[in-house]
Every structure is written in C-alpha cells, then in structure tokens.
Amino acid sequence: MNGDTTATIISLFLIFCRVGSCLMLLPGYSSLRVPVQVRLFIAVAASLVIAPGLMPDLKALMLPAGDDARLSLIVTEILNGALIGLLGRVFMMALQFSGTFVANAIGMGQAFGVAVDEQEPAVASLVTLAATVMIFSLNLHAEILRALVASYGAMPVAAGFGARASLVSLTDNLDDTFMLCLRIASPFVVYAVIVNFAIGLMNKMTPQIPIYFISMPFVVAGGMVLLGFAVGDFLRLFVDSFQHWVFNG
C-alpha cells in the first residue's frame, strides 16, 4: 500500500472519528432503541457523504505526518466529535430533567412509562419522545450533518482538541440549557408551590382528615389540565433552542 492510499484511508477514518463520536451522543441517533449496527452504518454513510469536500485538506495534512501525529489526530478528532455530540445531548438531558420535575410536581412521579433511553416517569418519557420526533420531522437531524461540516472551519483538524475552549463552550451550553429548563418548568413550579401550600394549610386546619391522600386525584387532574395547555409551548421552547444551537452553535 503506497503513501497516497494510506493517507486517503486515514483521512476517511478521521472523518468517521468525528462524525461517529458525535452521532454516538446526539439525541435521536444515540437512542438505545436504534440497533448498534444501524447506528454504525449511519455514521459510515454520513462520513462518506461529507468526505469529498474535506478529503483534499485532510490528505495534504496526512501525507507528511508520521504515525505518532496520525494517532494524535485520531484521538483529538474523537474528542472533538464527542464534544459536539455532548453539546447537543445536554439539551435532551435538560428536557428529561424538566419532564421529571413536571411529573413530580403534578403527582405522577411514580408512574413510570415505556423507557426511550432510560427508565423515567411517563410524562418525561412522553415529552422526550415527542421532542425527538420533532427533531427528525423538522429535518434538524440533516442540519446537524451540515453543522458537522462547518465544524471543520471552527475546529480544524490540524488544531487538535482545545480543552479550554471546549470547557467554555460546554459551560455556556449548560448555562443556556439551565435557563431553558427553568423556563419550561416554571408554570409547574408555581403550580406545585400553590397546591402543596394549600394542601398543607388544609391538613393543619383539619388534622383528623387525611387531606393529602384525598387531594391526590385532584392534584393529578389539575396538573394534567395544566400540562395539556402548556405542552405546546413546552416543546416549542425546546425545539427553538435546539434549532438555534444547530444553526448558530
């Protein structure tokens, strides 16, 4: 095998390292419901799709590089891809946390549903699944591939892995998703405070009656009505934030 062929193969593998490690963590692609073989073929296919535009620069970098430099680039490309995937994964983690809080706030925290990625309350599972479907129906999964191509301009292969810049990006993303989580769950925070205060007050006034157990069906019913009114804005806020990250992050 001559040097040009070796450089071509390693260049393709470098693209696969970034794409594969990114898709391994991104919402939707990384779901446990998707078989491992399917995820592998998706990563290979995506790598081959974006390879023609990236190959000239990567081959020029690989031809004079030694084995140690090539190994170092493989490791840094895996880290770069994992960082991009983790930035997207944080949004889904924030949504799962919000859904779990909502379930606890309306008294359905112990009602577990069908697990999408992990066991969680039925309300959180429903919201997470709906958000994943919206990501694919709005074609954001394809825009992520365009963002991966654009990432080679912001994070060149030759520059390696910038740990400081990566931590800054991750902390900024965590800050944004925390605010997103608070905005999504804010109606249910107010609902939980008011309902629990009212139940506690009634329980103090009539200690002979088990108010807590009597009130649970009414708490769940009120929470479900609130969820029915708020779930549209709930998902819209999430999708808008995720879309903004895909296009501008």
Secondary structure as UniProt FT lines:
FT   HELIX           3..23
FT   TURN            24..25
FT   TURN            27..30
FT   TURN            32..33
FT   HELIX           36..62
FT   TURN            63..64
FT   HELIX           67..105
FT   TURN            106..107
FT   TURN            109..110
FT   HELIX           122..137
FT   TURN            138..139
FT   HELIX           140..154
FT   HELIX           157..159
FT   HELIX           163..205
FT   TURN            207..208
FT   HELIX           211..248
//
